Amino acid sequence: MPSRPPSCAVRPRALDAPFRRCEARPVTSNAPRQHARSFPAPRPDPVGEALHLLRLDGALYCRSELTAPWGIDLPAVDDLLFLHVVTSGRAWLAVDGAPPRALDQGTVGLVAPGVRHRLTSDPAARATPLFDIPVETLSDRYEVLRHGGGGEPTLATCSALRLDHVAAGRLLAELPPSLVVDVWTDDDLGWVHSTMRLIAREASADRPGGETVLTRLADVLAVQVLRAWLDSSQAGAQGWLAALRDEHVGAALAAVHRSPAHPWTLDRLAALAHLSRSAFAARCTALLGEPAMRYVTWWRLRLAHDRLAAGEGPVASVAHEVGYVSEAAFSRAFRREFGLAPGEVRRRSPAPLPRSPEVTKELAVVP
């Protein structure tokens, strides 16, 4: 957002004269001295910052109008995260190897990528493959599904989300195959329903900026559900999320995430964690499962891979952005991590959009 311009860009010198005269005379007063109020700096939130990095791409939204008995068998999709929100009635969520779990009104079921799952009116109901059920397509990103035998109604909304960022891989690796979060509490009553209602309105209308609004709303929903899961203490005591939640290690990892190009050393990270070098190294390895500097290298190289794959710049520029002074050293580390040269990833990136003939003509006459 552009900054707001000052109301008066140039101060007239005539206004300064009275104040210059006053500066020469000391001011005495019996009134108690007043000091400017100081406010404490906000507490770092490494988990919140990491979740903020997540980007959603290629989302699809479906409103389901269901009547018992009903069942939907959803296939495993490797790169999609499913969010199921029951806004009315009840559903049962089942994944292989786990007992079915009830989704009541205001409950969100989250299913990790690559996990086949079923939604049914009761655990014994027969499930029909998703693609065998006709839908009403309202837009490229929104559809309505009506299914069932005419009995007790259930309304639900499904969001299929693709998470796109280096942080997403770490997060998804630690998610269980499915989880259920009850967000319909007294404190936040209705926020799920309001969010999904906004998603439905935006997805069903062809409005300027609609895709951006949909992405942001889905981002809010996904992050809130993930936060509720973390707050419920269901997350593990080890791993990436546990390291971010740790008071000491989380502060150091958050600094790496903010400034990957900084010349990080174990001593600098330990200072940020307020631990000795040896204590920090041991604590980080115990929580994260790998040494701190190995994580720094991994984070830098994953960022570089994503930027090269997106065609965001030449190899030398990307190497500098993630903290490598030498392009040769970057290329060697990149090949060790991914088994191919950074230039190969760059060449596979999507080609830039072709310029219009008018733009090409204008560029041709620029000296």
CORQUI-V154591 format. One record per residue. RES is the residue in three letters. PHI is phi in whole degrees, -180 to 180 (none if undefined). OMEGA is omega in degrees with one decimal (* if undefined). D_FIRST is the distance of its C-alpha to the first C-alpha in whole Angstrom. Layout:
BEGIN
RES_PHI_OMEGA_D_FIRST + RES_PHI_OMEGA_D_FIRST
END
This chain:
BEGIN
MET_none_-179.7_0 + PRO_-65_-179.3_4 + SER_-73_-177.9_6 + ARG_-77_-178.7_9 + PRO_-68_177.2_12 + PRO_-65_-177.2_15 + SER_-69_178.0_18 + CYS_-135_-173.8_20 + ALA_-73_-178.0_20 + VAL_-123_-179.4_23 + ARG_-87_178.5_26 + PRO_-62_-178.2_29 + ARG_-65_-180.0_32 + ALA_-62_179.7_34 + LEU_-72_-176.9_32 + ASP_-82_-173.7_33 + ALA_-59_-179.6_37 + PRO_-59_-178.1_37 + PHE_-73_176.6_35 + ARG_-67_178.5_37 + ARG_-67_-179.2_40 + CYS_-68_-176.1_40 + GLU_-63_-175.9_39 + ALA_-78_-177.5_42 + ARG_-103_177.6_44 + PRO_-67_-179.4_43 + VAL_-105_178.2_42 + THR_-116_-179.4_44 + SER_-159_175.9_44 + ASN_-87_-178.8_46 + ALA_-68_178.7_42 + PRO_-62_-179.4_41 + ARG_-69_-179.8_38 + GLN_-108_179.6_35 + HIS_-109_177.9_32 + ALA_-64_179.9_29 + ARG_-71_176.7_28 + SER_-112_-178.5_27 + PHE_-114_179.9_25 + PRO_-65_177.5_26 + ALA_-66_179.3_23 + PRO_-63_179.4_22 + ARG_-69_177.7_24 + PRO_-60_179.8_23 + ASP_-131_-176.1_23 + PRO_-57_179.8_24 + VAL_-66_178.8_25 + GLY_-61_178.7_21 + GLU_-65_179.3_20 + ALA_-66_177.7_22 + LEU_-65_179.2_21 + HIS_-65_-179.3_18 + LEU_-72_-176.1_18 + LEU_-63_175.5_20 + ARG_-118_179.8_19 + LEU_-106_-176.8_21 + ASP_-142_174.6_22 + GLY_67_-176.8_25 + ALA_-78_175.3_25 + LEU_-131_-176.1_28 + TYR_-126_-179.1_29 + CYS_-136_172.6_32 + ARG_-95_-176.0_34 + SER_-110_175.4_37 + GLU_-109_-167.4_40 + LEU_-120_176.5_43 + THR_-133_-175.3_46 + ALA_-66_-9.0_49 + PRO_-80_179.3_50 + TRP_-149_176.9_47 + GLY_-163_-179.9_46 + ILE_-130_178.1_44 + ASP_-103_-176.7_44 + LEU_-100_-175.9_41 + PRO_-73_174.5_41 + ALA_-76_176.8_40 + VAL_-125_-168.5_37 + ASP_-62_-171.9_36 + ASP_-113_-179.5_32 + LEU_-121_174.1_31 + LEU_-100_-177.4_31 + PHE_-105_173.2_32 + LEU_-119_178.4_31 + HIS_-114_-179.6_33 + VAL_-118_176.6_33 + VAL_-93_-179.7_36 + THR_-97_178.5_35 + SER_-160_178.6_39 + GLY_86_-177.2_42 + ARG_-148_174.4_42 + ALA_-138_176.1_42 + TRP_-122_179.6_44 + LEU_-107_-178.8_42 + ALA_-134_171.2_44 + VAL_-125_-178.6_44 + ASP_-62_176.7_47 + GLY_87_-179.6_48 + ALA_-142_178.7_47 + PRO_-70_177.6_48 + PRO_-61_179.7_46 + ARG_-124_-177.5_44 + ALA_-77_172.5_43 + LEU_-113_177.5_40 + ASP_-90_-179.3_40 + GLN_-56_179.5_38 + GLY_83_177.9_34 + THR_-99_-179.5_35 + VAL_-112_172.4_33 + GLY_-106_179.6_35 + LEU_-115_-178.7_33 + VAL_-122_-176.4_35 + ALA_-69_177.2_34 + PRO_-59_176.8_34 + GLY_78_-177.8_38 + VAL_-115_173.6_39 + ARG_-73_-178.5_42 + HIS_-151_-177.0_42 + ARG_-132_171.1_43 + LEU_-116_-176.6_42 + THR_-141_177.5_45 + SER_-74_172.6_47 + ASP_-154_-173.6_49 + PRO_-57_-176.9_50 + ALA_-93_-176.3_53 + ALA_-69_178.3_51 + ARG_-76_-178.0_51 + ALA_-104_177.5_48 + THR_-94_177.4_48 + PRO_-53_-174.8_46 + LEU_-53_-173.4_42 + PHE_-78_173.7_43 + ASP_-92_-178.8_46 + ILE_-101_179.8_44 + PRO_-67_179.0_43 + VAL_-131_172.9_40 + GLU_-101_-177.7_38 + THR_-88_179.5_35 + LEU_-96_176.8_32 + SER_-161_-179.8_30 + ASP_-64_-174.1_29 + ARG_-120_-175.2_28 + TYR_-142_179.1_29 + GLU_-146_179.9_33 + VAL_-119_179.5_36 + LEU_-115_176.9_39 + ARG_-121_-171.6_42 + HIS_-158_174.2_45 + GLY_135_-173.8_48 + GLY_-101_175.0_51 + GLY_92_-179.4_50 + GLY_-90_-176.2_51 + GLU_-59_-174.3_48 + PRO_-85_172.4_45 + THR_-139_174.8_42 + LEU_-113_-179.1_38 + ALA_-145_176.5_36 + THR_-129_179.2_32 + CYS_-115_174.7_32 + SER_-119_174.6_29 + ALA_-104_-169.6_30 + LEU_-120_174.1_27 + ARG_-109_-179.7_26 + LEU_-88_-172.8_25 + ASP_-130_171.2_23 + HIS_-179_178.5_23 + VAL_-58_179.1_25 + ALA_-66_-176.3_25 + ALA_-63_-179.0_26 + GLY_-61_178.4_30 + ARG_-65_-178.4_30 + LEU_-65_-176.6_29 + LEU_-65_179.7_31 + ALA_-66_-177.3_34 + GLU_-101_177.5_35 + LEU_-71_171.2_34 + PRO_-70_179.0_38 + PRO_-53_176.4_39 + SER_-152_174.0_38 + LEU_-148_-179.0_37 + VAL_-123_-178.7_37 + VAL_-125_177.0_34 + ASP_-92_-176.9_35 + VAL_-104_-175.5_32 + TRP_-93_-178.4_33 + THR_-97_-179.5_34 + ASP_-62_-175.6_34 + ASP_-74_-176.6_31 + ASP_-123_179.4_29 + LEU_-57_171.8_31 + GLY_92_-177.2_30 + TRP_-68_177.7_26 + VAL_-65_-178.8_28 + HIS_-61_-179.6_29 + SER_-65_-179.7_26 + THR_-64_-178.5_24 + MET_-68_176.1_26 + ARG_-65_176.4_27 + LEU_-65_177.2_23 + ILE_-60_-180.0_24 + ALA_-62_-178.8_27 + ARG_-66_-178.5_25 + GLU_-69_-176.0_23 + ALA_-72_-176.3_25 + SER_-91_-178.7_28 + ALA_-127_177.8_26 + ASP_-90_-176.6_25 + ARG_-119_177.5_22 + PRO_-58_179.9_19 + GLY_77_-176.2_16 + GLY_-62_-179.2_19 + GLU_-65_178.3_19 + THR_-64_179.6_16 + VAL_-63_178.9_16 + LEU_-60_-179.3_20 + THR_-62_-178.7_19 + ARG_-66_179.9_16 + LEU_-65_177.6_19 + ALA_-65_176.8_22 + ASP_-60_179.5_20 + VAL_-59_-177.7_20 + LEU_-62_-177.9_23 + ALA_-64_-178.4_24 + VAL_-66_178.6_23 + GLN_-63_179.6_24 + VAL_-67_178.7_28 + LEU_-64_177.7_28 + ARG_-64_179.1_27 + ALA_-62_177.6_30 + TRP_-64_178.9_32 + LEU_-64_-179.3_31 + ASP_-68_-178.4_32 + SER_-80_178.1_35 + SER_66_175.3_37 + GLN_-81_179.0_37 + ALA_-67_-175.6_36 + GLY_-71_179.4_38 + ALA_-86_177.1_39 + GLN_-133_178.5_38 + GLY_117_-175.3_36 + TRP_-62_-179.3_32 + LEU_-66_177.7_31 + ALA_-64_178.0_34 + ALA_-66_178.5_33 + LEU_-66_-178.3_29 + ARG_-78_179.8_31 + ASP_-71_-175.7_33 + GLU_-59_-174.8_32 + HIS_-93_-176.7_33 + VAL_-66_-179.2_33 + GLY_-60_179.8_29 + ALA_-63_179.7_28 + ALA_-70_179.7_29 + LEU_-64_179.0_28 + ALA_-62_178.1_24 + ALA_-65_176.6_24 + VAL_-64_179.4_26 + HIS_-64_-178.5_23 + ARG_-71_-172.6_20 + SER_-134_-177.8_22 + PRO_-65_-177.9_24 + ALA_-82_-179.5_25 + HIS_-65_179.8_26 + PRO_-74_-175.5_30 + TRP_-71_171.3_31 + THR_-132_179.3_35 + LEU_-63_179.2_36 + ASP_-64_-179.6_37 + ARG_-66_178.8_33 + LEU_-67_178.5_32 + ALA_-64_178.4_35 + ALA_-65_177.5_34 + LEU_-66_-179.9_31 + ALA_-83_-178.4_33 + HIS_58_176.8_35 + LEU_-133_172.6_38 + SER_-69_-178.2_41 + ARG_-59_-177.5_41 + SER_-71_179.9_43 + ALA_-66_179.1_42 + PHE_-65_-178.8_39 + ALA_-59_-179.2_40 + ALA_-69_-178.2_42 + ARG_-66_-179.5_40 + CYS_-64_-179.7_37 + THR_-65_-179.6_40 + ALA_-65_-177.9_41 + LEU_-82_-171.3_38 + LEU_-85_-178.9_36 + GLY_86_178.1_39 + GLU_-158_179.5_39 + PRO_-63_-176.0_39 + ALA_-59_-176.4_35 + MET_-71_173.3_35 + ARG_-67_177.3_36 + TYR_-66_177.8_33 + VAL_-58_178.9_31 + THR_-62_-180.0_33 + TRP_-61_-178.3_32 + TRP_-61_179.9_28 + ARG_-61_-176.4_28 + LEU_-69_177.3_30 + ARG_-67_175.6_29 + LEU_-60_-179.8_25 + ALA_-62_179.3_27 + HIS_-60_-179.0_29 + ASP_-64_-179.0_26 + ARG_-70_177.1_24 + LEU_-66_179.6_27 + ALA_-64_178.3_28 + ALA_-86_179.8_24 + GLY_69_-173.9_25 + GLU_-82_179.2_22 + GLY_171_176.7_24 + PRO_-69_-174.9_28 + VAL_-59_-177.4_30 + ALA_-61_-179.3_30 + SER_-66_179.6_26 + VAL_-65_178.4_26 + ALA_-59_179.0_29 + HIS_-65_-177.4_27 + GLU_-65_-178.7_24 + VAL_-104_169.7_26 + GLY_103_178.8_28 + TYR_-101_177.6_31 + VAL_-77_-178.0_32 + SER_-102_176.8_35 + GLU_-65_179.7_34 + ALA_-66_178.2_38 + ALA_-64_177.2_38 + PHE_-62_-177.9_34 + SER_-64_178.6_36 + ARG_-66_179.6_39 + ALA_-65_-179.5_37 + PHE_-63_-179.1_35 + ARG_-66_177.3_39 + ARG_-63_-176.4_40 + GLU_-77_-170.2_37 + PHE_-115_178.4_37 + GLY_78_176.8_40 + LEU_-152_-176.7_39 + ALA_-77_178.0_38 + PRO_-60_178.6_34 + GLY_-63_178.2_35 + GLU_-66_177.3_36 + VAL_-64_-179.7_33 + ARG_-63_-179.2_31 + ARG_-70_179.4_34 + ARG_-83_-177.2_33 + SER_-67_179.6_29 + PRO_-59_179.1_29 + ALA_-68_177.7_29 + PRO_-64_179.5_26 + LEU_-61_179.4_26 + PRO_-65_178.1_29 + ARG_-77_176.4_28 + SER_-71_178.1_29 + PRO_-57_-178.8_32 + GLU_-65_-179.9_30 + VAL_-66_179.0_28 + THR_-59_180.0_31 + LYS_-65_-179.9_33 + GLU_-65_179.7_30 + LEU_-66_-177.5_30 + ALA_-69_-177.3_33 + VAL_-99_177.7_34 + VAL_-75_-178.0_31 + PRO_-67_*_33
END
